[in-house]
Amino acid sequence: MKDKISIVGAGLVGSLLAVILKQKGFEVQIFEKRKDPRKSVLTEGRSINLALSHRGIRPLKLAGVYETIAPYLIPMNGRMMHDQAGELTFQPYGKEGQFINSVSRAQLNELLVVSAEKAGVEVYFDHKCSDIDFESNSISFENRENIASDLIIGTDGAFSAIRKKLQFTDRFNFSQYYIEHGYKELAVEPLNDNFRLAPNYLHIWPRGNFMLIALPNNDKTFTCTLFFPFEGDPSFSSLKTKDEVDDFFSKYFKDAQELIPDLTDQFFYNPTSSLVTTKCEPWHKNRSILLGDAAHAIVPFYGQGMNSGFEDVRLFVEMAENMNWEWDKILPSYSSQRKKDADAISELALLNFIEMRDHVADPDFLRRKKLESQIQERYPKEWIPLYSMVTFSDIPYSEALRLGKIQKKVMDEVLTLEESEVNFEQIIERFNALKKGD
Amino acid sequence: MKDKISIVGAGLVGSLLAVILKQKGFEVQIFEKRKDPRKSVLTEGRSINLALSHRGIRPLKLAGVYETIAPYLIPMNGRMMHDQAGELTFQPYGKEGQFINSVSRAQLNELLVVSAEKAGVEVYFDHKCSDIDFESNSISFENRENIASDLIIGTDGAFSAIRKKLQFTDRFNFSQYYIEHGYKELAVEPLNDNFRLAPNYLHIWPRGNFMLIALPNNDKTFTCTLFFPFEGDPSFSSLKTKDEVDDFFSKYFKDAQELIPDLTDQFFYNPTSSLVTTKCEPWHKNRSILLGDAAHAIVPFYGQGMNSGFEDVRLFVEMAENMNWEWDKILPSYSSQRKKDADAISELALLNFIEMRDHVADPDFLRRKKLESQIQERYPKEWIPLYSMVTFSDIPYSEALRLGKIQKKVMDEVLTLEESEVNFEQIIERFNALKKGD
């Protein structure tokens, strides 16, 4: 069991995967096109903080690196919603004690790369993959020697070089779809060395077709992100002057505006980035396979991009171990089994954008959430709300999506009733009947 | 009005477009990566004959080249269906006198290139586009000088180099989707210098999940094409020996097998090709635009690949003329108006595969067709069957698709009735009511 495994991309998924495969006894090397982030400045324009939850934590524990990472996490217990008048409403994410964790992408990535190196993985920065030969399992790099391997794993993100190469092979299905919204990050500095908003929440300013969110960082700053259409009114295109930006924030995000004295400067200095969903199939060819964003890049609205990538790592390694590391059987088997779950979280992430920006402030939505938590209290094993299935469980995404649709159907029916008519036993019976029907 | 226009791709669409733009007074040049087909052997593996119909003929007439092409066309009046016992059933394509035309891709392409040269277009073969700069409107070629233009038009097919370059620009939506079937061409030679099947039909051997078709060529051969799954049983994968191929054809295509003495040799010698649908948006960037397959490659089952590409040419030039050749306005306007029709013919082509291979032999389908032609006889302006709207009219594809879905709904209702209960006036009233409802 001394197969040589080459991983392309030293991002979150590639680094974590390297740690685990090295621990399993393989010879593992990672090739990363960027320079070593420990020796250079960070790249701009990528989401700075992420929300780590159950599906991401489990493989971190499996790799034995969770303890190293835990000190850098900031728990977020739920959504803190800001209405236009500045009024706050709290909405827990799950049951008492359930939370998600704000974490800096850059810090987490660095911790994982260090863990990989400590585990004995060779990490080569400044190695840009220029070509790959799927027949000989060989990777070419700009100005470097070619590398042959027993297994090549592409964890090189939404714009994967390995996937790009696969795209031009016969019968490779592929799509890239950009939503009509982009995003812009805005930094909220600390005040008197303290957070300027309550830190243990994901703050949301839902405004229908657009929204602002804020996540805490462990240097006591917040990163605000405006999700906003590229075109139309209002949109990134329609806000052309500092006065227009000022007026826009005064109208929609008055309380946030007050936290960012240099808001208009940041607005015009910081980049506007786009949001893509990519799908492809098959994820493998011969002895090469894609994992994480390279296989299925999703929009960030369910906080599951990194978590689904880490879950890929766990499921891939578990399946490989069960199949006795026979890559020629594992690769097609993994691809075909995991694909439906990647498609499901992709759909869930797009749907959750509409929920976050539009529905969360809706009285009907709040009644629905309240009723759902009452059902869950009475039937904790039978009714797990969709958000909890996705965020706090290992239920396959495709099953969560299926059950979520049934829950929605049942709740639509329940919401036509008066409060006094609601019967929880009937609700759970109806749910179980529909659940079996499939 | 002396803008310099560069067209990339001297295929059917590019050559026809060049003729018309040259006639409008522009300086037009075409760059083609292949060698001049008049000086070299033909490329293999592409569909040899195509079905030219109304939407393709109209722009050929506009360009004044139809008379040159007409002698090379073979009319096909309808489908000639071959069942497993060799029994034949004829199904007309439209009304009396309506037909589609079998034409050789290679011959038509050569005629159009010659027409372009005669019109004064400069045609450069052996010019492979290696890069394009959308800001400076400049094309780079392998081992050639760069070319700057006022307008660049990519008519370089389903695997367009221009589109590939667009794919890696921000916010470009793109998908490529391969169906599970491939195709293989098989040649039927003449017998005693005559056609071996009746020439004025498109012959179909519908067999459920797969089918064989045959189109006449003007050298009295037929080109048979087997559309067949890549995997499963039976499939291209499952037929491994000459005996297996023989047995398969004996069982399903006995009468066709008898026309091809060297069938098994051809089966293993000729390539198996895949079938892709591509979609993208937007089709333009700055002063560059995609037309034809480069913008919207479709499967061949509606015989509309070339026809939709030629219609692109007509609509693009008509719009450009109406907008006084102001490219900066024309390009976004054309893209946004034509896109829905490209999506519609793409969907129709996929649906028609199921109809051709599976439904055409169905008694229910035949009754539906017969009833429809009776409705059309009585209400020729109000009820045009879907196939006729697509093949013999200029009705936008998206409108044809919409009306076709309404027709299907009405016919589904009618087919539950006894023959004696059918009332044509009621049918047309129901159709008109549903039509307005949208």
Chai-1 contact restraints between the chains, C-beta under 6 A:
chainA,res_idxA,chainB,res_idxB,connection_type,confidence,min_distance_angstrom,max_distance_angstrom,comment,restraint_id
A,D170,B,S274,contact,1.0,0.0,6.0,A-B,restraint_1
A,R171,B,Y178,contact,1.0,0.0,6.0,A-B,restraint_2
A,R171,B,S274,contact,1.0,0.0,6.0,A-B,restraint_3
A,N173,B,Y177,contact,1.0,0.0,6.0,A-B,restraint_4
A,N173,B,Y178,contact,1.0,0.0,6.0,A-B,restraint_5
A,F174,B,Q176,contact,1.0,0.0,6.0,A-B,restraint_6
A,S175,B,S175,contact,1.0,0.0,6.0,A-B,restraint_7
A,Q176,B,F174,contact,1.0,0.0,6.0,A-B,restraint_8
A,Y177,B,N173,contact,1.0,0.0,6.0,A-B,restraint_9
A,Y178,B,R171,contact,1.0,0.0,6.0,A-B,restraint_10
A,Y178,B,N173,contact,1.0,0.0,6.0,A-B,restraint_11
A,S274,B,D170,contact,1.0,0.0,6.0,A-B,restraint_12
A,S274,B,R171,contact,1.0,0.0,6.0,A-B,restraint_13
